[in-house]
Amino acid sequence: MESLFKINLNGVIRKIKNLWITIKKIPWILGENAFLFILIFILLDILFGELIFYKYIFLVRKEEPKVASLSTKFQENIYQSVFKEVEKRENILNNPSSEIYIDLFK
């Protein structure tokens, strides 16, 4: 039983080493075929740009925008509460307190 485990472990180690060797070759493959990869990336970029243009420009102009028919009402009570809060804050700013604070920098 132990010998089977050792054989499997050695096989896994060999597979990891082979994978590492192929991963190390990827930059060399990219460098040798740089022009081809640049062309592929440019074509993918153009394709991606076309898809975005089609989705956000062409389809939006083709379809009629749906307008929501919800009407808004002016709520006087909310307006008054906000107005009172603003007046309170203005009063606080216009009437500074007469408290004298010590100077921390002396």
PyMOL commands that place a pseudoatom at each C-alpha (Angstrom):
pseudoatom trace, name=CA, resn=MET, resi=1, chain=A, elem=C, hetatm=0, pos=[0.000, 0.000, 0.000]
pseudoatom trace, name=CA, resn=GLU, resi=2, chain=A, elem=C, hetatm=0, pos=[2.815, 2.408, 0.824]
pseudoatom trace, name=CA, resn=SER, resi=3, chain=A, elem=C, hetatm=0, pos=[4.539, 1.640, -2.459]
pseudoatom trace, name=CA, resn=LEU, resi=4, chain=A, elem=C, hetatm=0, pos=[1.389, 2.623, -4.409]
pseudoatom trace, name=CA, resn=PHE, resi=5, chain=A, elem=C, hetatm=0, pos=[1.278, 5.922, -2.574]
pseudoatom trace, name=CA, resn=LYS, resi=6, chain=A, elem=C, hetatm=0, pos=[4.935, 6.602, -3.368]
pseudoatom trace, name=CA, resn=ILE, resi=7, chain=A, elem=C, hetatm=0, pos=[4.423, 5.760, -7.041]
pseudoatom trace, name=CA, resn=ASN, resi=8, chain=A, elem=C, hetatm=0, pos=[1.428, 8.083, -7.284]
pseudoatom trace, name=CA, resn=LEU, resi=9, chain=A, elem=C, hetatm=0, pos=[3.314, 10.820, -5.459]
pseudoatom trace, name=CA, resn=ASN, resi=10, chain=A, elem=C, hetatm=0, pos=[6.245, 10.515, -7.857]
pseudoatom trace, name=CA, resn=GLY, resi=11, chain=A, elem=C, hetatm=0, pos=[3.856, 10.675, -10.814]
pseudoatom trace, name=CA, resn=VAL, resi=12, chain=A, elem=C, hetatm=0, pos=[2.243, 13.827, -9.427]
pseudoatom trace, name=CA, resn=ILE, resi=13, chain=A, elem=C, hetatm=0, pos=[5.648, 15.411, -8.894]
pseudoatom trace, name=CA, resn=ARG, resi=14, chain=A, elem=C, hetatm=0, pos=[6.626, 14.616, -12.498]
pseudoatom trace, name=CA, resn=LYS, resi=15, chain=A, elem=C, hetatm=0, pos=[3.366, 16.127, -13.782]
pseudoatom trace, name=CA, resn=ILE, resi=16, chain=A, elem=C, hetatm=0, pos=[3.949, 19.300, -11.750]
pseudoatom trace, name=CA, resn=LYS, resi=17, chain=A, elem=C, hetatm=0, pos=[7.500, 19.579, -13.119]
pseudoatom trace, name=CA, resn=ASN, resi=18, chain=A, elem=C, hetatm=0, pos=[6.255, 19.126, -16.690]
pseudoatom trace, name=CA, resn=LEU, resi=19, chain=A, elem=C, hetatm=0, pos=[3.568, 21.743, -16.124]
pseudoatom trace, name=CA, resn=TRP, resi=20, chain=A, elem=C, hetatm=0, pos=[6.156, 24.158, -14.708]
pseudoatom trace, name=CA, resn=ILE, resi=21, chain=A, elem=C, hetatm=0, pos=[8.386, 23.635, -17.753]
pseudoatom trace, name=CA, resn=THR, resi=22, chain=A, elem=C, hetatm=0, pos=[5.510, 24.397, -20.137]
pseudoatom trace, name=CA, resn=ILE, resi=23, chain=A, elem=C, hetatm=0, pos=[4.554, 27.488, -18.097]
pseudoatom trace, name=CA, resn=LYS, resi=24, chain=A, elem=C, hetatm=0, pos=[8.155, 28.716, -18.336]
pseudoatom trace, name=CA, resn=LYS, resi=25, chain=A, elem=C, hetatm=0, pos=[7.975, 28.367, -22.150]
pseudoatom trace, name=CA, resn=ILE, resi=26, chain=A, elem=C, hetatm=0, pos=[4.920, 30.662, -22.500]
pseudoatom trace, name=CA, resn=PRO, resi=27, chain=A, elem=C, hetatm=0, pos=[6.877, 33.983, -22.424]
pseudoatom trace, name=CA, resn=TRP, resi=28, chain=A, elem=C, hetatm=0, pos=[9.257, 32.638, -25.083]
pseudoatom trace, name=CA, resn=ILE, resi=29, chain=A, elem=C, hetatm=0, pos=[6.348, 31.576, -27.293]
pseudoatom trace, name=CA, resn=LEU, resi=30, chain=A, elem=C, hetatm=0, pos=[4.767, 35.022, -26.857]
pseudoatom trace, name=CA, resn=GLY, resi=31, chain=A, elem=C, hetatm=0, pos=[8.098, 36.694, -27.686]
pseudoatom trace, name=CA, resn=GLU, resi=32, chain=A, elem=C, hetatm=0, pos=[8.716, 34.615, -30.796]
pseudoatom trace, name=CA, resn=ASN, resi=33, chain=A, elem=C, hetatm=0, pos=[5.226, 35.298, -32.148]
pseudoatom trace, name=CA, resn=ALA, resi=34, chain=A, elem=C, hetatm=0, pos=[4.805, 38.849, -30.823]
pseudoatom trace, name=CA, resn=PHE, resi=35, chain=A, elem=C, hetatm=0, pos=[3.495, 40.331, -34.067]
pseudoatom trace, name=CA, resn=LEU, resi=36, chain=A, elem=C, hetatm=0, pos=[0.827, 37.647, -34.382]
pseudoatom trace, name=CA, resn=PHE, resi=37, chain=A, elem=C, hetatm=0, pos=[-0.304, 38.129, -30.772]
pseudoatom trace, name=CA, resn=ILE, resi=38, chain=A, elem=C, hetatm=0, pos=[-0.425, 41.915, -31.190]
pseudoatom trace, name=CA, resn=LEU, resi=39, chain=A, elem=C, hetatm=0, pos=[-2.643, 41.487, -34.254]
pseudoatom trace, name=CA, resn=ILE, resi=40, chain=A, elem=C, hetatm=0, pos=[-4.908, 39.101, -32.341]
pseudoatom trace, name=CA, resn=PHE, resi=41, chain=A, elem=C, hetatm=0, pos=[-5.189, 41.523, -29.409]
pseudoatom trace, name=CA, resn=ILE, resi=42, chain=A, elem=C, hetatm=0, pos=[-5.969, 44.438, -31.753]
pseudoatom trace, name=CA, resn=LEU, resi=43, chain=A, elem=C, hetatm=0, pos=[-8.699, 42.418, -33.464]
pseudoatom trace, name=CA, resn=LEU, resi=44, chain=A, elem=C, hetatm=0, pos=[-10.154, 41.404, -30.091]
pseudoatom trace, name=CA, resn=ASP, resi=45, chain=A, elem=C, hetatm=0, pos=[-10.108, 45.062, -29.020]
pseudoatom trace, name=CA, resn=ILE, resi=46, chain=A, elem=C, hetatm=0, pos=[-11.931, 46.116, -32.184]
pseudoatom trace, name=CA, resn=LEU, resi=47, chain=A, elem=C, hetatm=0, pos=[-14.494, 43.347, -31.696]
pseudoatom trace, name=CA, resn=PHE, resi=48, chain=A, elem=C, hetatm=0, pos=[-15.045, 44.332, -28.068]
pseudoatom trace, name=CA, resn=GLY, resi=49, chain=A, elem=C, hetatm=0, pos=[-15.436, 48.003, -29.051]
pseudoatom trace, name=CA, resn=GLU, resi=50, chain=A, elem=C, hetatm=0, pos=[-17.960, 47.085, -31.750]
pseudoatom trace, name=CA, resn=LEU, resi=51, chain=A, elem=C, hetatm=0, pos=[-20.016, 45.081, -29.248]
pseudoatom trace, name=CA, resn=ILE, resi=52, chain=A, elem=C, hetatm=0, pos=[-20.063, 47.974, -26.781]
pseudoatom trace, name=CA, resn=PHE, resi=53, chain=A, elem=C, hetatm=0, pos=[-20.992, 50.419, -29.547]
pseudoatom trace, name=CA, resn=TYR, resi=54, chain=A, elem=C, hetatm=0, pos=[-23.786, 48.131, -30.730]
pseudoatom trace, name=CA, resn=LYS, resi=55, chain=A, elem=C, hetatm=0, pos=[-25.192, 47.645, -27.239]
pseudoatom trace, name=CA, resn=TYR, resi=56, chain=A, elem=C, hetatm=0, pos=[-25.018, 51.206, -25.901]
pseudoatom trace, name=CA, resn=ILE, resi=57, chain=A, elem=C, hetatm=0, pos=[-25.339, 53.367, -29.030]
pseudoatom trace, name=CA, resn=PHE, resi=58, chain=A, elem=C, hetatm=0, pos=[-27.080, 51.511, -31.822]
pseudoatom trace, name=CA, resn=LEU, resi=59, chain=A, elem=C, hetatm=0, pos=[-29.702, 49.644, -29.788]
pseudoatom trace, name=CA, resn=VAL, resi=60, chain=A, elem=C, hetatm=0, pos=[-30.537, 52.732, -27.725]
pseudoatom trace, name=CA, resn=ARG, resi=61, chain=A, elem=C, hetatm=0, pos=[-31.244, 54.787, -30.840]
pseudoatom trace, name=CA, resn=LYS, resi=62, chain=A, elem=C, hetatm=0, pos=[-33.230, 51.972, -32.443]
pseudoatom trace, name=CA, resn=GLU, resi=63, chain=A, elem=C, hetatm=0, pos=[-35.606, 51.392, -29.532]
pseudoatom trace, name=CA, resn=GLU, resi=64, chain=A, elem=C, hetatm=0, pos=[-37.976, 54.004, -28.184]
pseudoatom trace, name=CA, resn=PRO, resi=65, chain=A, elem=C, hetatm=0, pos=[-37.201, 54.933, -24.595]
pseudoatom trace, name=CA, resn=LYS, resi=66, chain=A, elem=C, hetatm=0, pos=[-39.887, 53.963, -22.118]
pseudoatom trace, name=CA, resn=VAL, resi=67, chain=A, elem=C, hetatm=0, pos=[-41.192, 56.893, -20.111]
pseudoatom trace, name=CA, resn=ALA, resi=68, chain=A, elem=C, hetatm=0, pos=[-42.470, 56.241, -16.627]
pseudoatom trace, name=CA, resn=SER, resi=69, chain=A, elem=C, hetatm=0, pos=[-45.891, 57.742, -16.003]
pseudoatom trace, name=CA, resn=LEU, resi=70, chain=A, elem=C, hetatm=0, pos=[-45.373, 58.433, -12.317]
pseudoatom trace, name=CA, resn=SER, resi=71, chain=A, elem=C, hetatm=0, pos=[-46.363, 61.926, -11.322]
pseudoatom trace, name=CA, resn=THR, resi=72, chain=A, elem=C, hetatm=0, pos=[-44.623, 63.743, -8.522]
pseudoatom trace, name=CA, resn=LYS, resi=73, chain=A, elem=C, hetatm=0, pos=[-46.470, 65.831, -5.987]
pseudoatom trace, name=CA, resn=PHE, resi=74, chain=A, elem=C, hetatm=0, pos=[-45.062, 68.706, -4.000]
pseudoatom trace, name=CA, resn=GLN, resi=75, chain=A, elem=C, hetatm=0, pos=[-45.348, 67.793, -0.324]
pseudoatom trace, name=CA, resn=GLU, resi=76, chain=A, elem=C, hetatm=0, pos=[-45.699, 70.957, 1.678]
pseudoatom trace, name=CA, resn=ASN, resi=77, chain=A, elem=C, hetatm=0, pos=[-45.173, 69.351, 5.100]
pseudoatom trace, name=CA, resn=ILE, resi=78, chain=A, elem=C, hetatm=0, pos=[-41.776, 67.888, 4.112]
pseudoatom trace, name=CA, resn=TYR, resi=79, chain=A, elem=C, hetatm=0, pos=[-40.751, 71.222, 2.628]
pseudoatom trace, name=CA, resn=GLN, resi=80, chain=A, elem=C, hetatm=0, pos=[-41.709, 73.041, 5.848]
pseudoatom trace, name=CA, resn=SER, resi=81, chain=A, elem=C, hetatm=0, pos=[-39.747, 70.613, 8.038]
pseudoatom trace, name=CA, resn=VAL, resi=82, chain=A, elem=C, hetatm=0, pos=[-36.642, 71.028, 5.888]
pseudoatom trace, name=CA, resn=PHE, resi=83, chain=A, elem=C, hetatm=0, pos=[-37.074, 74.803, 5.877]
pseudoatom trace, name=CA, resn=LYS, resi=84, chain=A, elem=C, hetatm=0, pos=[-37.311, 74.866, 9.700]
pseudoatom trace, name=CA, resn=GLU, resi=85, chain=A, elem=C, hetatm=0, pos=[-34.121, 72.790, 9.976]
pseudoatom trace, name=CA, resn=VAL, resi=86, chain=A, elem=C, hetatm=0, pos=[-32.294, 75.213, 7.665]
pseudoatom trace, name=CA, resn=GLU, resi=87, chain=A, elem=C, hetatm=0, pos=[-33.487, 78.180, 9.744]
pseudoatom trace, name=CA, resn=LYS, resi=88, chain=A, elem=C, hetatm=0, pos=[-32.221, 76.512, 12.941]
pseudoatom trace, name=CA, resn=ARG, resi=89, chain=A, elem=C, hetatm=0, pos=[-28.801, 76.003, 11.418]
pseudoatom trace, name=CA, resn=GLU, resi=90, chain=A, elem=C, hetatm=0, pos=[-28.661, 79.596, 10.163]
pseudoatom trace, name=CA, resn=ASN, resi=91, chain=A, elem=C, hetatm=0, pos=[-29.523, 80.861, 13.640]
pseudoatom trace, name=CA, resn=ILE, resi=92, chain=A, elem=C, hetatm=0, pos=[-26.739, 78.782, 15.159]
pseudoatom trace, name=CA, resn=LEU, resi=93, chain=A, elem=C, hetatm=0, pos=[-24.233, 80.151, 12.641]
pseudoatom trace, name=CA, resn=ASN, resi=94, chain=A, elem=C, hetatm=0, pos=[-25.425, 83.768, 12.940]
pseudoatom trace, name=CA, resn=ASN, resi=95, chain=A, elem=C, hetatm=0, pos=[-25.444, 83.785, 16.757]
pseudoatom trace, name=CA, resn=PRO, resi=96, chain=A, elem=C, hetatm=0, pos=[-22.123, 82.389, 17.923]
pseudoatom trace, name=CA, resn=SER, resi=97, chain=A, elem=C, hetatm=0, pos=[-21.862, 81.310, 21.504]
pseudoatom trace, name=CA, resn=SER, resi=98, chain=A, elem=C, hetatm=0, pos=[-20.196, 83.670, 23.983]
pseudoatom trace, name=CA, resn=GLU, resi=99, chain=A, elem=C, hetatm=0, pos=[-18.040, 80.910, 25.415]
pseudoatom trace, name=CA, resn=ILE, resi=100, chain=A, elem=C, hetatm=0, pos=[-14.335, 81.685, 25.500]
pseudoatom trace, name=CA, resn=TYR, resi=101, chain=A, elem=C, hetatm=0, pos=[-12.015, 78.888, 24.533]
pseudoatom trace, name=CA, resn=ILE, resi=102, chain=A, elem=C, hetatm=0, pos=[-8.390, 78.596, 25.586]
pseudoatom trace, name=CA, resn=ASP, resi=103, chain=A, elem=C, hetatm=0, pos=[-5.700, 79.035, 22.978]
pseudoatom trace, name=CA, resn=LEU, resi=104, chain=A, elem=C, hetatm=0, pos=[-3.947, 75.716, 22.490]
pseudoatom trace, name=CA, resn=PHE, resi=105, chain=A, elem=C, hetatm=0, pos=[-0.956, 77.266, 20.682]
pseudoatom trace, name=CA, resn=LYS, resi=106, chain=A, elem=C, hetatm=0, pos=[0.258, 79.580, 23.441]
for i in range(1, 106): cmd.bond("trace and resi %d" % i, "trace and resi %d" % (i + 1))
show_as sticks, trace
zoom trace
